[in-house]
Amino acid sequence: MVSKSWKISQIIQFIVFLCVSVFLFTRTVDGHGAVQTLEAKLISFAVWGIFYLGVLVIEWLIYFIVRRSKH
């Protein structure tokens, strides 16, 4: 049961990541009114990607700790 719910939450999280990534690349103006050039879009995507990877690392560490404590 834990394994199935873990996979579902990972899939949902990846779908959210993809949706936000598409949003970052399709917007023409950001929240401050600055026009989004390719460089600005890549920087925004890099920040978003680093945040996402950080969340994944924390989740996988928790997963391995819980899995190891069960054995």
Disulfide bonds with the S-S distance in Angstrom:
none
